[in-house]
Each structure stands twice: as structure tokens, then as C-alpha cells.
Amino acid sequence: MTEFRLSTLDAQQAAAVRRNVPMGELTTAFDTGFTEVMRAVAEQGATVTGPPFGYYHSMPGETVDVSIGFPVSTVVRAGDVQPFELPGGEAVVGTHVGPYDDLERTYGELMTWVKLEGLTLAEGMWEQYVSDPAAEPDPATWKTLIVWPLA
């Protein structure tokens, strides 16, 4: 079971591409989105300051509205890559350990915890992909930080 906590977060400047894609195409959207953002960051001489993220603007259905990017040191703008801000404020934070396919279980645990704590979640939330699957080939060890601001 994942442990959750309340945290006060500072806003983070980021660079991202925003996509509205069918759920079945999400992995491809992340792969191309991360590549596009990293290219723009390098071309503009910016620095990545944190792990990659997927910011979900609303609850996914058949499609998902997601901003895909990285926290960065300075404003980055090139083509579809736009400045973005991961919001600050009070948020529920937990670390999922395991493959991405198991994230749904962790979200179920998060919803139970939030209900027991009497909290209300905001509309948007994000995942930060702490582990690099290329460097850590065992999905059982992957770490994904789940951050869900309070309303």
C-alpha cells in the first residue's frame, strides 16, 4: 500500500507540449512529447531541473488531455513546446512503486485515503516519472510520484 501525505509545494517553471490523445496512444504521446521538449530545451540552452512529468488537466476517459514535459531553469518556447507551470500549494503526494500498468491501483488507494481524510481534490494533477526505464529495466522498481493538488 502506498503512503500518502499532504505537502505544500512551490510552483515549478516547466516546458511542455499539450496533447489530447486516445488512452491507447498515451505511451507514444509521452515518447514523442519528451523528445520534442528535450530538443527545445537543448536548443535554447535551458537546463532540466527535475524529472519528466505528465500533467492531466482532467480525469481521463476514452481520451486524455495531458501536458508532457520537464521542469526547466528558464522559459522555453519552440513550436508546440510552450512554457508551463506545475502549480504550487497544498497537495496530496504519494510514490507509486511498480509498473505504469499498476498506477490505477495506487489511484484507488489515493481516492480512499482522500475520502478518509475528508479532503477535496482539484481538477488537474500530475505524475513525475522518477525512475528512468532505460536505466532501470525492471518495472517492479520504477518510482512514479503522484501529486494531486487540493481544491
N, C-alpha and C positions, 0 to 999 in steps of 0.2 A: 504494500500500500504506500502511496506517495504521501509525504508530509507537505502540508501547505502552511503558509504564513502570510501575514499582512506585512507589506513593505511600503515605505514611502520612497518613491523613485524620482530622480531628476529626469527631466526631458532630455532626449538624446537626438542630436542632429544626425540625419541619415540621408542616403541616396537610395532611390528605389524606382522600380518600374511597377505600374499597376496593371493588373490583368483581371479579366472576368472570364474564367475558363470552366469547362466541364470538369467535374471531380476526377474523371478518368485521365485527364490531361494535366493534372496538377504537378506531377513529378517532372514532366517535360517543361512546363512553365517555370518551375524552380531552376532547373538546369540552365535553360536559356536566359532567364532573368538574372541569375547570379553572374553568369558570364558577361552579359551586357553591362551590368553595373560595375563589375570589376574593371572592364575595359575603360569605361568612362572615368572611374576613379584614378586609374593609372595615367590616362591621357591628360588629366587635369592636375596631376601632381598632388592629389589628396592622399590621405592615409586612412585605412580602415582602422577603427578604434574598438571594434567588438565583433562578436560572432554574427554570422548571417541570420536574417530573420524573415519570417512570413507574417505580415500584419493582416489579419482577417477583419474586414470592415463590417461584416455582418455574419450571421450564422450561415454556414454553407448549406446548400440544398443540392439540386442537380448541378448547379454551377457554384463557383466560389469567387468572390470579389476580394482579391488579395494584392497587397503591395509586397514586393520581393526585393530585399536589399541588404545593406550593411550600414551600421553606424559609421560616420566619417568625421574627419577633422575639420572640413570646410565645405561650403556649399558646392555641390556637384550638379551640373545641368548639361545634358548632351542627348539630343534626340528624345527617346522615350524615358530616359533616366532623368528624374526630377528630384529636387530637394524634398525631404520628408522628415517628419519629426515623430519619434516614438514618445508618446505623452508621459509627462510626469504626474505625480500624485499618488494616492493610496491605491494599492493593487494587491490582489491575491497572487502569490508566486509559489510555484512548485516545480520540482525537477522530475521529469519522466525519464526512467532508465529502461531502455529496450528499443526494439524496432519501431519505426514510424507507424507500422500497421497496428500496433498496440496502443497508440495515443488515445483512441476512443475510450478505452478502459480508464485511463487516467483522467480524462474529461468527466467521465461518470463519477469518479471519486471526488473530483473538484466540485461538481454540482452538489453532491451530498454534503460535503464539508461547508460550502457556502450556505446551504439551506439550514444546517445545524447552527451555524454562526449568526444567522439572521441578516446576512449581507445581501446587497443588490449590486449586480454586475452591470457595467457599462456595455454599450453596443459592440465596440471593437476590442480586439485582443490580439496578442501575438505569441509566436513561438520563436525562441532563439536556439539555433542548432549548434550547441556547444561542442559536440563531437564532429570530427571530420570523417565521414565513412571511408574515404580513401586511405586515411591513416589508421583507422580502427575498423578492420574488415568484419569484426564480429558484432552484428546488430544488437546482441544481448547487452553490450556495454555502452551503446550510444546514449548520450545525455541530451535531452531537449528541455530547455527552460520554458515553462508556460507562464505567461504574465497576462493577467486579466484585471484591468482597472475597475475600480468601484464606481458606481453611478453617483 
